[in-house]
Amino acid sequence: MDDINRIFSENLKLLRARRKLSLDTLARESGVSKSMLGQIERGEANPTITTVWKIASGLKIPYSELMGSRADSQLELVRDVVPQTEDEGRFRNYMLFPFDSVCGFEMLTVELDPGGCLEAEPHPDGTQEFICVFDGELSVCVAGQTLVAGPGEGVRFKADAPHSYKNAGAVRCRASMVICYA
């Protein structure tokens, strides 16, 4: 986890410096407090998934752009990826393939323990999510609609509005998620 926080901290400092943004400005744009942003940049905080999404949205960049870059070709194993967690560890996000500007998407695996949930901030305009469920059951709420998918089923939705994920089932939910940025 220390590596993820270090990479995130370095990328945040670099992006903020390149854009000549003060902590105050980024706090206003992202909804994350100036003190929290400072702690993250100094490597003193372990930001939640929600906090990273808010910062990415404030910067108007894909989530994974804050998490580092990868080689041109590689084999990625979920078991080797340190997850980011939310909901007291019941929601785990494994970033497999960070955002690629050529392809315009990022890919991750998510796991939700029974009762696990995540309230997600809107992504940039035109963003869509594509989710394929492998195990368990996933409920996705967006724009007042609830979509429920089980093993072998998928969900697609516009993710530029507030949305949430929940495992209301009795077993762990495991799914693959592709986030496409317009």
C-alpha contacts under 8 A as a table, 3 or more apart, distances in Angstrom:
res1	aa1	res2	aa2	distance
1	M	4	I	5.21
1	M	5	N	6.32
1	M	82	V	6.36
2	D	5	N	5.14
2	D	6	R	6.06
3	D	6	R	5.05
3	D	7	I	6.09
4	I	7	I	5.21
4	I	8	F	6.01
4	I	67	M	6.99
4	I	82	V	7.77
5	N	8	F	5.04
5	N	9	S	5.90
5	N	40	I	7.80
5	N	43	G	6.45
5	N	45	A	7.86
5	N	46	N	6.46
5	N	47	P	7.87
6	R	9	S	5.04
6	R	10	E	6.13
6	R	43	G	6.19
7	I	10	E	5.20
7	I	11	N	6.05
7	I	66	L	7.79
7	I	67	M	6.16
7	I	68	G	6.27
8	F	11	N	5.17
8	F	12	L	5.99
8	F	66	L	5.52
8	F	67	M	5.21
8	F	68	G	7.20
9	S	12	L	5.24
9	S	13	K	6.25
9	S	40	I	5.76
9	S	41	E	4.54
9	S	42	R	6.81
9	S	43	G	5.96
10	E	13	K	5.25
10	E	14	L	6.15
10	E	41	E	6.88
11	N	14	L	5.05
11	N	15	L	6.01
11	N	65	E	7.98
11	N	66	L	5.50
11	N	67	M	7.15
11	N	68	G	7.03
12	L	15	L	5.24
12	L	16	R	6.00
12	L	41	E	6.66
12	L	66	L	6.32
13	K	16	R	5.24
13	K	17	A	6.04
13	K	41	E	6.07
14	L	17	A	5.14
14	L	18	R	6.08
15	L	18	R	5.14
15	L	19	R	6.26
16	R	19	R	5.26
16	R	20	K	5.93
16	R	21	L	5.21
16	R	22	S	7.33
16	R	26	L	7.98
17	A	20	K	4.83
17	A	21	L	6.38
18	R	21	L	7.91
21	L	25	T	6.05
21	L	26	L	6.41
22	S	25	T	5.19
22	S	26	L	6.33
23	L	26	L	5.16
23	L	27	A	5.92
23	L	34	K	5.57
23	L	37	L	6.88
23	L	38	G	7.31
24	D	27	A	5.06
24	D	28	R	6.23
24	D	34	K	5.85
25	T	28	R	5.14
25	T	29	E	6.20
26	L	29	E	5.00
26	L	30	S	5.86
26	L	32	V	7.84
26	L	34	K	7.74
26	L	55	I	7.73
26	L	58	G	6.68
26	L	59	L	7.47
27	A	30	S	5.31
27	A	31	G	5.46
27	A	32	V	5.03
27	A	33	S	5.23
27	A	34	K	5.26
27	A	37	L	7.31
28	R	31	G	5.58
28	R	32	V	7.42
28	R	33	S	7.93
29	E	58	G	4.69
29	E	59	L	7.42
30	S	54	K	5.21
30	S	55	I	5.05
30	S	56	A	7.65
30	S	57	S	6.44
30	S	58	G	3.96
30	S	59	L	7.31
31	G	54	K	6.71
31	G	55	I	7.77
31	G	58	G	7.67
32	V	36	M	6.66
32	V	37	L	6.77
32	V	51	T	6.94
32	V	54	K	6.95
32	V	55	I	6.97
33	S	36	M	5.22
33	S	37	L	6.29
34	K	37	L	5.11
34	K	38	G	6.17
35	S	38	G	5.07
35	S	39	Q	6.21
36	M	39	Q	5.02
36	M	40	I	6.14
36	M	45	A	7.47
37	L	40	I	5.08
37	L	41	E	6.18
38	G	41	E	5.14
38	G	42	R	6.20
39	Q	42	R	5.13
39	Q	43	G	6.14
39	Q	44	E	4.93
39	Q	45	A	5.44
40	I	43	G	5.01
40	I	44	E	5.79
40	I	45	A	4.98
40	I	46	N	7.13
40	I	47	P	7.07
41	E	44	E	7.60
42	R	45	A	7.91
43	G	46	N	7.77
47	P	50	T	7.98
47	P	51	T	5.81
47	P	52	V	6.51
48	T	51	T	5.15
48	T	52	V	6.40
48	T	84	Q	7.06
48	T	85	T	6.49
48	T	86	E	6.01
49	I	52	V	5.17
49	I	53	W	6.19
49	I	84	Q	6.25
49	I	85	T	6.37
49	I	86	E	6.09
49	I	93	N	7.96
50	T	53	W	5.09
50	T	54	K	6.19
50	T	86	E	7.58
50	T	119	E	7.66
50	T	120	A	6.55
50	T	121	E	7.33
51	T	54	K	5.08
51	T	55	I	6.28
52	V	55	I	5.16
52	V	56	A	6.11
52	V	63	Y	6.96
52	V	66	L	7.98
53	W	56	A	5.04
53	W	57	S	5.98
53	W	63	Y	5.92
53	W	120	A	7.70
53	W	121	E	6.79
53	W	123	H	8.00
54	K	57	S	5.08
54	K	58	G	6.04
54	K	121	E	6.68
55	I	58	G	4.97
55	I	59	L	6.18
56	A	59	L	5.07
56	A	60	K	5.85
56	A	61	I	5.25
56	A	62	P	6.12
56	A	63	Y	5.33
56	A	66	L	7.18
57	S	60	K	4.68
57	S	61	I	6.24
57	S	62	P	7.58
57	S	63	Y	7.80
57	S	122	P	7.62
57	S	123	H	6.16
57	S	124	P	6.56
58	G	61	I	7.90
60	K	124	P	6.37
61	I	65	E	6.72
61	I	124	P	7.71
62	P	65	E	5.52
62	P	66	L	7.71
62	P	99	F	6.38
62	P	181	Y	7.49
63	Y	66	L	6.07
63	Y	67	M	7.36
63	Y	99	F	7.60
64	S	67	M	4.84
64	S	68	G	6.81
64	S	95	M	7.49
64	S	98	P	4.78
64	S	99	F	5.45
64	S	106	E	7.13
65	E	68	G	5.99
65	E	69	S	7.25
65	E	98	P	6.78
65	E	99	F	6.10
67	M	98	P	7.45
68	G	98	P	7.46
69	S	98	P	6.61
70	R	97	F	7.64
70	R	98	P	7.31
71	A	74	Q	6.54
76	E	80	D	7.62
76	E	96	L	6.40
77	L	80	D	5.38
77	L	81	V	6.82
77	L	96	L	7.74
78	V	81	V	5.27
78	V	94	Y	6.70
78	V	96	L	6.96
78	V	109	T	7.62
79	R	82	V	7.78
81	V	94	Y	6.08
81	V	95	M	7.15
81	V	96	L	7.28
82	V	94	Y	6.70
83	P	92	R	5.71
83	P	93	N	5.17
83	P	94	Y	4.66
83	P	95	M	7.28
84	Q	92	R	5.74
84	Q	93	N	5.18
84	Q	94	Y	6.69
85	T	88	E	7.22
85	T	89	G	5.05
85	T	90	R	7.21
85	T	91	F	5.55
85	T	92	R	4.60
85	T	93	N	6.26
86	E	89	G	5.33
86	E	90	R	6.52
86	E	91	F	5.11
86	E	92	R	6.62
86	E	117	C	7.99
86	E	118	L	6.91
87	D	90	R	5.40
87	D	91	F	5.89
87	D	116	G	6.45
87	D	117	C	6.42
87	D	118	L	6.81
88	E	91	F	7.64
89	G	92	R	6.51
90	R	111	E	7.78
90	R	112	L	5.58
90	R	113	D	5.04
90	R	114	P	7.68
90	R	115	G	7.62
90	R	116	G	4.83
90	R	117	C	7.33
91	F	110	V	7.24
91	F	111	E	5.82
91	F	112	L	4.60
91	F	113	D	6.64
91	F	116	G	5.61
91	F	117	C	6.27
91	F	118	L	6.95
92	R	110	V	5.56
92	R	111	E	5.11
92	R	112	L	6.44
93	N	108	L	6.83
93	N	109	T	6.09
93	N	110	V	4.68
93	N	111	E	6.74
94	Y	108	L	5.45
94	Y	109	T	5.09
94	Y	110	V	6.11
95	M	98	P	6.39
95	M	107	M	6.57
95	M	108	L	4.51
95	M	109	T	6.67
96	L	107	M	5.83
96	L	108	L	4.97
96	L	109	T	7.00
97	F	106	E	5.57
97	F	107	M	5.01
97	F	108	L	6.54
98	P	105	F	7.81
98	P	106	E	4.92
98	P	107	M	6.54
99	F	104	G	6.69
99	F	105	F	5.29
99	F	106	E	4.26
99	F	107	M	7.66
100	D	103	C	5.47
100	D	104	G	5.58
100	D	105	F	5.94
100	D	106	E	6.62
101	S	104	G	4.88
101	S	105	F	7.36
104	G	180	C	5.87
104	G	181	Y	5.60
104	G	182	A	7.28
105	F	178	V	6.67
105	F	179	I	5.41
105	F	180	C	4.31
105	F	181	Y	5.93
106	E	178	V	5.75
106	E	179	I	5.39
106	E	180	C	6.77
107	M	176	S	7.39
107	M	177	M	5.72
107	M	178	V	4.49
107	M	179	I	6.42
108	L	176	S	5.94
108	L	177	M	5.27
108	L	178	V	6.52
109	T	174	R	7.29
109	T	175	A	5.75
109	T	176	S	4.49
109	T	177	M	5.96
110	V	174	R	5.83
110	V	175	A	5.39
110	V	176	S	6.30
110	V	177	M	7.21
111	E	172	R	6.87
111	E	173	C	5.50
111	E	174	R	4.55
111	E	175	A	6.54
112	L	115	G	7.64
112	L	116	G	5.15
112	L	117	C	6.98
112	L	166	K	7.42
112	L	167	N	6.04
112	L	172	R	5.72
112	L	173	C	5.06
112	L	174	R	6.63
113	D	116	G	5.14
113	D	167	N	6.76
113	D	171	V	6.81
113	D	172	R	4.50
113	D	173	C	6.35
114	P	167	N	5.45
114	P	168	A	6.14
114	P	169	G	5.74
114	P	170	A	5.41
114	P	171	V	5.67
114	P	172	R	5.67
114	P	173	C	7.54
115	G	166	K	6.83
115	G	167	N	5.32
115	G	168	A	5.43
115	G	169	G	7.26
116	G	166	K	5.80
116	G	167	N	5.51
116	G	168	A	7.71
117	C	164	S	7.20
117	C	165	Y	5.39
117	C	166	K	4.23
117	C	167	N	6.43
118	L	164	S	5.53
118	L	165	Y	5.31
118	L	166	K	6.65
119	E	162	P	7.59
119	E	163	H	6.19
119	E	164	S	4.41
119	E	165	Y	6.70
120	A	162	P	5.90
120	A	163	H	5.27
120	A	164	S	5.48
120	A	165	Y	7.96
121	E	161	A	7.14
121	E	162	P	5.03
121	E	163	H	6.77
122	P	159	A	6.02
122	P	160	D	4.50
122	P	161	A	4.35
122	P	162	P	4.66
122	P	163	H	7.05
123	H	127	T	6.15
123	H	159	A	5.77
123	H	160	D	4.54
123	H	161	A	6.93
124	P	127	T	5.86
124	P	160	D	5.60
124	P	181	Y	7.37
125	D	160	D	5.20
125	D	182	A	7.22
126	G	158	K	6.91
126	G	159	A	7.59
126	G	160	D	6.24
126	G	181	Y	6.54
126	G	182	A	4.99
127	T	158	K	6.01
127	T	159	A	5.41
127	T	160	D	5.64
127	T	179	I	7.04
127	T	180	C	5.60
127	T	181	Y	4.49
127	T	182	A	5.52
128	Q	156	R	7.07
128	Q	157	F	5.64
128	Q	158	K	4.43
128	Q	159	A	5.05
128	Q	160	D	7.37
128	Q	179	I	5.91
128	Q	180	C	5.26
128	Q	181	Y	6.65
128	Q	182	A	7.95
129	E	155	V	7.90
129	E	156	R	5.60
129	E	157	F	5.58
129	E	158	K	6.48
129	E	159	A	6.06
129	E	177	M	6.83
129	E	178	V	5.73
129	E	179	I	4.56
129	E	180	C	6.25
130	F	154	G	7.14
130	F	155	V	5.83
130	F	156	R	4.54
130	F	157	F	6.92
130	F	177	M	5.65
130	F	178	V	5.12
130	F	179	I	6.47
131	I	154	G	5.31
131	I	155	V	5.13
131	I	156	R	6.40
131	I	175	A	6.58
131	I	176	S	5.60
131	I	177	M	4.44
131	I	178	V	6.46
132	C	151	P	7.97
132	C	152	G	6.85
132	C	153	E	5.89
132	C	154	G	4.26
132	C	155	V	6.63
132	C	175	A	5.47
132	C	176	S	5.25
132	C	177	M	6.59
133	V	136	G	7.37
133	V	137	E	7.25
133	V	138	L	7.20
133	V	149	A	6.58
133	V	150	G	5.90
133	V	151	P	5.07
133	V	152	G	5.85
133	V	153	E	5.73
133	V	154	G	6.07
133	V	173	C	7.42
133	V	174	R	6.14
133	V	175	A	4.23
133	V	176	S	6.53
134	F	150	G	7.37
134	F	151	P	4.60
134	F	152	G	5.81
134	F	153	E	7.83
134	F	173	C	7.47
134	F	174	R	5.60
134	F	175	A	5.41
134	F	176	S	7.75
135	D	150	G	6.97
135	D	151	P	5.10
135	D	172	R	6.95
135	D	173	C	5.09
135	D	174	R	5.05
135	D	175	A	7.03
136	G	150	G	5.94
136	G	151	P	6.26
136	G	167	N	7.79
136	G	169	G	6.71
136	G	170	A	7.83
136	G	171	V	5.65
136	G	172	R	5.63
136	G	173	C	4.11
136	G	174	R	6.60
137	E	148	V	6.99
137	E	149	A	5.72
137	E	150	G	4.49
137	E	151	P	6.97
137	E	167	N	6.02
137	E	168	A	7.15
137	E	169	G	5.89
137	E	171	V	7.98
137	E	173	C	5.67
138	L	148	V	5.63
138	L	149	A	5.34
138	L	150	G	6.49
138	L	165	Y	6.78
138	L	166	K	5.87
138	L	167	N	5.14
138	L	168	A	7.34
138	L	169	G	7.97
138	L	173	C	6.56
139	S	146	T	6.47
139	S	147	L	5.60
139	S	148	V	4.36
139	S	149	A	6.54
139	S	165	Y	5.66
139	S	166	K	5.12
139	S	167	N	6.29
139	S	168	A	7.35
140	V	146	T	5.55
140	V	147	L	5.13
140	V	148	V	6.34
140	V	163	H	7.08
140	V	164	S	5.59
140	V	165	Y	4.66
140	V	166	K	6.56
141	C	144	G	6.57
141	C	145	Q	5.51
141	C	146	T	4.32
141	C	147	L	6.33
141	C	163	H	5.47
141	C	164	S	5.21
141	C	165	Y	6.63
142	V	145	Q	5.37
142	V	146	T	6.55
142	V	157	F	7.73
142	V	159	A	7.81
142	V	161	A	7.04
142	V	162	P	6.50
142	V	163	H	4.58
142	V	164	S	6.81
143	A	161	A	7.00
143	A	162	P	7.46
143	A	163	H	7.37
147	L	155	V	7.10
148	V	155	V	7.90
149	A	153	E	5.38
149	A	154	G	6.06
149	A	155	V	6.78
150	G	153	E	5.51
150	G	154	G	7.89
158	K	161	A	7.18
159	A	162	P	7.18
159	A	163	H	6.94
167	N	172	R	7.63
167	N	173	C	6.51
169	G	172	R	7.71
